[in-house]
Amino acid sequence: MQRYNFLLRIDNVKKKLYLCIQSIKTVFLLKNMIQTKEINSYFSQFIDSSLSVLGEDAFSAVRREEARRFHEKGIPSQNDEMWRGFAWEKIMQNTYSIQQDADPYMPVDSYFNCEAHNIDSYLFAFLNGFYIHRNAALTIFPNGLIIGGLNAAVSQYPTLIADAMQKMKNGQYAAMHSINQTLWKDGLFVYVPDNLHVDKPVQLVNLVKTKADLFINPKNLIIVGKNASLKLIHCDDTLESNHSLINGTMDILVEENANLDYFKLENKENKSILINHLNVYQYANSRVSTHTNTFNGGLVHNTISANLLEEHAHISLNGLFLADREQNVSNCLSVKHYAPNCSSKQLYNGILDDAAKARFTGHIYVAPDAQKTEAYQLNHNILLTDEAEISTQPFLEIYADDVKCSHGATVGQLDDNAVFYLRSRGICEKNARMLLMHAFAKEVIDTINIASLQLYIENLVEKRLMGQPIACTQCPLLCCENKPIEFKVNIPEV
C-alpha cells in the first residue's frame, strides 16, 4: 500500500509538472502572437502610408505586390530558422519616421572623410538613404560604366533594370525584404557592361546624420555583365543619430564568366538596428566572394542568399564579427546550388565579450539536378566571458547523390596553454590574449584581396580588440605606481 501511494504521488507530480509546462507554452505562444500582431501592425502603417501616395514607375507594380505579400504573411515566425530569436521588441521601443526627401546638398567632404585613406576607389555617398550629388544623379564613364542613384537609373534605363530584375526573380518570401521593396527611396546603382574590368574598387558609404529616429530602406542594384569584373566596398557609418533602423537590400546579378568581390564593413553605434539582405544571382563560370565585417552595432542581422543558377559557378562567403557589451549580431547564410558542377565555401569567425550575443545559421541547399556539387561550411567562435552567448546552426539540405558537402562549428575560449606559452616568452597576459585573438581573426582577414583594405581592417580589428591604443600611462617607467607593465605589440608584424 505504501509503495502504491508513493507511485500515485509521483504520478500526480508528473501530471502537475506536465500541466505547468503546457501552461508555460500557452503563455509563451500567446505572448508571441500578441507581439507578432503588434509588429505587423507597426510596419503596416509605414506600408499603407507609402502606398497612399505611390506614383507610377517601373517599380510601382513590384511595390504593390510586395506590400500585398507582407499583409498576407507578416513577419517571420519563431519556426523560421533565419529569424529565430530575433529581438523584434527592440524595434517597438522607438517611434521611427521615414524621411521623404533628400537633405539640401552639401559637399560630403565637409562633414565626412573616409578613414581608409589608402584605398583608391570611386566613392559614392548616401545620406539618410539618399544619394548625395550636386548635379548628376548618374555618372556615366567613357568605358560604359554607370554608377549613381537607383532612382535616376529607373527613369533613364528602365529596360536595363527590368531585364536584370527578370533574371533575379525569387519566389521565396522574406518579410523585411518585402518591406524594403515597398518603402525604398533611393540606393546605389552600378552597371558594369560586358568585357569591362573596372580599374579600381567602387565604394558605397551609407551615412546617418540626423537628430530624428529614422527608418531607412536603401535598395541597391549591382549588374556585372559577361566577362566583366568589379570590386565593391560597402560601408555603414553613423555621424550623428539618436536611434536608427536601417533595413537595406543589395541585389547583385553576376553574368556568365564575370567576377565580383564584395566587402561589407559595419561600424554603427549601439542605438542602431541594422538589417541587411544580400541577394546574389550567379550564372555560368562566375566567381563571387563576399566579406562581411561587423565591428559595432546595437542589433545587427545579416542575411545572405546566394543562388548558383548555372554550371561551374563558385561563391566564397567570409565573415568576421566582434561584439561586446550587450550587442547582438546574427549572420544567416543560405547557399542554393541549382546547377551541377558548382562550388561554395563559407568561413565565419566570431569573438564575443561581456554579455554580447551572436547567432550563426548556415544553410546549404543542393537541388536534385545539382550533381558534382562541392560545398563547405565552417563557423568558429571564441567566448571571452561566461555571460557571452553564441548559437550556431550549420545544416545541409541535399537532394543529389554525387556531392561533396561538409559543415562544422566550434565554440570555445582562448587556449590557456597558448596564453602561458606567450607569457613565458616575455609577453604580458593582455597582449598574449590579443595576439591569439588577432590570429583567430586573421584567418578571415587574409581572404581580402585588396591589400590596402586588408591592412585597414587588420588595424581596425586590432584597435577593436584592444578597446583603444594602449596609452602612455602604461609605460613601464610608472611601475612605482604599482601598475602592471605592458608593452604595445605590433600585432600585424608578429
N, C-alpha and C positions, 0 to 999 in steps of 0.2 A: 504493500500500500504506500509506504514512504517513497519507494522508487517511482511508483505511478504518479504520485503528487509532484515529485521532483521533475519528471518528464513533462507533466502538464504545465508546471510553472515555466519551464524552458520554452514550451510551445507557445504559451501566452506572450512571453517576452519577444519571441520571433515575430509573432503577429503584430505586436505593438511597434516593433522596430520597422517591419515592412510598411505598416500604415504611416509611420513617421517619415520614412524615405519617400513614399508616394506623395505625402503632403508637401514635402520639400520640393519634389519635382514639379508638382502642380503650381506651387508658388513661383518657382523659377520660370516655368513656361508662361504663366500669366504675366509675370514681370517683363519677360522678353516680348510678349505680344503687345503689351502696352507701350513699351519702348519703341518697338518696330513701327507701330501705328503713329507715334509722335514724330519719329524721324521721317517717315514717308510724308507726313503732313508738312513737316518743316521744309523739305526740299520741293514739295509740290507747289508751295506758294511762289517760289522762285520761277518754276517752270511755267505756271499759269500766267504769271505776270509778264514773262518774256513772250509767250505765245500771243498775248493780247495785243502786242504792238509789232508782231512779226511781219516784215515785208516779204517780197518775193525775190529770191535769188537762187543760185544753183544749189544752195543747201537748205532752203526752206522746207522742202519735202522731207529731207532727212531729219531736220529738227522735229517736225511734227510726228514722224514715225518713232523716233527715239523717245519723245515725250509720251507717246501712247504706250510704248513698251514699259516705261518706268511706272506709269499709272497702273498698269496691269500687274506688274510683278514686284515692284518696290525694291527695297534694299536687300542684300543677301541675308539668308537665314544663317543660324549657327551651324547648319549642316554643310554650308559652303566652305570647303577647305581653305580657299584663298582668303576668306574673310573671317574665319573662326577666331573669336576672341577680340575682334577689333573694337576699340573703345569709342563706340558711336556717341556715348553720353558726353564726351568731351566737346563734340560739335555743338550739342544742345546747350552748353554752358554760356555761349555767346550769341549775340544778335548781329549777324553779318548783313552787309549790304553789297550790292553789285554796282560798281562804277560804270556809268552808261557811256561816258565819253572820255577821250584821252585828255590828259593834262596839257596846258599850254606848253609849246615847245621850249625846251631849254637844252643847250648842248650837254650831252651826257657826261662829258669830262669835267663839267662844272660842279658835279656832285658825286661822281663815281669814277674811280680809277681801278682797273683790274690789278690785283696784287701779283698776278703771274706775269711779270714784266718781260720775261724772256721768251714767252710764247708768241711767235709771229703768226697772227691769224687775221682773218676777216671778221671783225667784231660787230655784232648786231645786238642792240639792247632793247629790252621791253620794260616799261614802267607801269606797274599795276595792271598788267595784262595787255597793254597797247604798245605797238611798235613806235619807237622814237625816231623821227626823221624830220628834217626841215622842209624838204620839197618832194623828194622822190620816195614814194611808198614802196617802189621796187627798184632794185639795182640790176641792170642788165649789162653783163660783162661782154666784151668783144668776142670771147670764145663761146658765147651762148649760155653761160651760167647765169641763172636768175636767182636772186636772193632778196627777201623783203617780207612785207606783211601779207598774211594769208588773205585778209580782207581784199586787198588790192589785187591779188592773184586771182581770186574768184571772179572779179569783174573783168580782168584783162585776158585770162587764159582759162575760160570755163571748160573748153573741150579737153584740154590737157589734164585738168583736175578731174573731170568726170571719167576719163579713161583710166586714170590711176585709181580712183575710188572703185571702179568696177573690178579691178584686179585685186583689190584689198577687201572684198566682201567677206564678212564673217557673221554667220547667222547666230553665233552664241551671244547670249545676253550678259551684260555686265552693267550693274546699276549706275555706278559712278561714271563709267564711260558714257552711258546714255545721257546722264545729266550734263556732262561736258559737251556732248554733241548737240545738245539743245541750247545751252547757255553761252557758248563761246562767243567772244567779241573779236578776238584777233589772235595771231600766233605767227610763228616763223614758217615761211615757205621757201624751200630750196629745190631747184630743179637743175640736175646735172645731166646735160644731153649725152647721147651715145658717144662713146670713144673719148670722153674728156676725163683727164685725171687732174683734179683740182690741185693747184700747186701748193697751197697751204691750208691749214685747218680753218673751218668756219666755226666761229664761237658765238653761241647764244647765251646772253646773260639776262636772266629774269630777275628784275628788281622790284622790291616792295618799299614804297616810301609814302606813307600816309599816316594820319592820326586816326583814321576810321578803321573799323573792323571789316575788312573786305573779304568777299567770296569771289575768287578769281578762277576762271576756267580757260586757260590758254590751250589752244588747239594748234599743233604743229604738224606740217606735212612735208616729208622729205621724199624726193623721187630721184633715184640714181639709175640712169639709163644703162643700156647694154654696153659692156666692156668699159665702163666708167668706174671712177673711184672717188671716195670722199672721206675725210676725217671731220667729225663733228664733235665739238666740245659744248656741253650744256651745263650751265652754272645757275644755281638757285641761291640768291642772296637777299638779305634784308638790310636796308639802310635805316629805316625808321618805321615802326609799326607797333600797335598795341596788340591786337590779335589778327591773325590772317588764316584763311582757309583756302589753300590752293589745290585745285583738282585739275591736273594737266594731262593732256594726251599727246603722245608723239607717235604718229603713224609713219612708217618707213617702208617704201617699196624699193626692193633691190632687184633689178632686172638681170637677165642672163649674163654670166661672166663678169658681173660687177662686184666691187669690193667696198665695204663700209666699215669704219671704225667709229664707235660711238662712246663718248666719255661723259659720264654724269657726275657732277660734284654738287653735293647737298650740304649747305652750311647755313642753317636757319637758326633763329632764336627759339628759346624754349616755349614761347607763347604761340608758336606756329603749328599748324596742321598741314602736312604736305602729302598729297596723294598723287602718285604718278602712274600713268599707264603707258607702257612702251609696247607697241604692236609692230612686229616685223614680218614682212611677207617676202620670201625669197624664191627666186626662180633658178633655173639650171646653172650649175657651176658657180653660183655666187658664194661669196665669203663675207661673213659678218662677225665682228667681235664687239661686245659691249662691256663697259667697265663702270660699275655703279659704286661711288664712294660717298658714304654718309658719315659726316663729321659732327653735325649738330642738328637738333630739331626736337621739338616737344613730342610730336606724334608724326611718324613717317611711315607711309605704306607704299612700297614699290611693287608694282605688278608688271611682269614681262610676259608677253605672249609671242612666241616665235613660231612661224608657220613655214615649214620646208615643203614647198609645193612641187618642185621638180627635182630630177635626179642630180646627184653629186653636189648638192648644196651643203654648206657647212656653217655652223654658228658656234661661237665660243662666248659663254656668259661668265663674267668675272665680277666679284663684288667684295667690298670691304666696308664693314660698319663698326663704328666706335661709339659707344653710348655710356653715359654716366648719369648721376643724379637720379631723376625719375623719368628719363627719356624712354620712349617706346618706339622701336624700329621693327618693321616687318618687310621681308623680301619674299615675294611669292612668284615663282617661275613656272611657266608651262611651255614645254617644247613639244611641238606636234610634228611627227615625221609622217608625211602623207605619201612620199615617193621613195622608191628604192635607192640604195647606194648613197644615202645622206648620212651626215655625222653631226654630233653635237657634244659639247663639253661644258660642264658647269663647275665653277670653283668659287665658293663664298666663304670668307673668314670673318669672324666677329669677335670683338673684345668688349666685355661688359663690366662696368664698375658700379659701385654704390648700389642703388636699388633699381637700376635700369632693367628693362625688359626687351626681349627681342624674339622674333619668330622667323623661321625659315621653312618655306614649303616649296618643294621642288617636284614637279610633275613631268614625267616623260611619257608621251603617248606615241605608240607605233601602230600605224594602220595595217590592216591585213595585207595590203599590196606593198608595204614598205620593207621588202626583203633587203638583206645586206646592210641593215641599219647598224651604226655604231653610236652609242650614246653613253656618256659617263657623267657622273654627278658626285660632287664632294662638298660637304659643309663642315667646317671646323670652327669651334668656339672656345674661348677662354673666359671663365668667370673669375673675377678678382675678389669678389666678396660672397658671403653666404646669402645676401639679400638679392643679388642679381639672378635673373631668370632667363632661360632660353628654351624655346620649344622648337624642335627641328623635326621635320617630317618629309624626308625624301621618299618618293614612291614611283613605281613603274606601272604602266598600263600597256601591255604588249599583246598584239593580235597576229603577229607574224612569227614564223618558226625558225628563221635563219637570221639571227641578230646577235650582236654583242652589246649588252647593256649591263651597267652596274651602278650602284649608288651606295653612299656611305655618309655617316655623320659621326662627329666626335664632340664631346663636351667635357672640359676638364679645367684644371688650374695650372698655374705655372709649375714647372718641374723643380722641386726643391733641390734635387741633386745638381741640376744645371745652375741654379742660383748659387749654391755653395761653391761649385767649381769656379765660377766667375769671381766670387768674393775671395777665394783663395789666391786669385791672380791679382789682388790689389784693387778690385773694383768694388765700390760701396754697394750696399744692397739695393738702393733705389735705382742706381744706374744699371745694375745687373738685371733687375726686373725690366727696365726699359729696353735693354739690349735684346732680351728674349722676346718681348712683345713686338719690337720692331722687326725682328727676324720673322716672326709669325705673320706680320702684316706684309712684309716684303715679298712673300710668296705670290701675293696678288698684285702688288705694285709692279713687279717685274714683267707682268703681262702687258703693260702700257708701252706702246711702240712710238711715242713721241718723247724724245729724250728730255726736253725742257719741261714738259708736263709731268713726266715721271719724277724728275728731281723736285719739282714744286710740290707734288703730292707727298713725296717722301719727307720733305721738310715739314709740311703741314701735319703729317701723321706724327712726326717726332714732337712737334710743339703740342699737339693734341694729347699725346700720351704723357708729356711732362707737365701739362697744365699750362705753363708758360716757361720761357727760357730761364734757366737757373740764375738767380740774382746774385749780385756781388756779396750779399750778406752771408753767402755760404762759402766765402773764401776761407781757406784753412788758416789764415792769419787770425781769424776770430775764434780760434779754439779756446782762448781764455774765457770766453763766454759759455763754455761747455756745450757748444753746438756740434752736431755731427759733421764730420769732414766729408764733403762731397766734391768730386771733380766732374766738370762737364765733359762728357764723352762725345766725340764726333761720331754719332751712330752710323751715318752712311758710309764713312771711311772704314769703320770696324767691319 
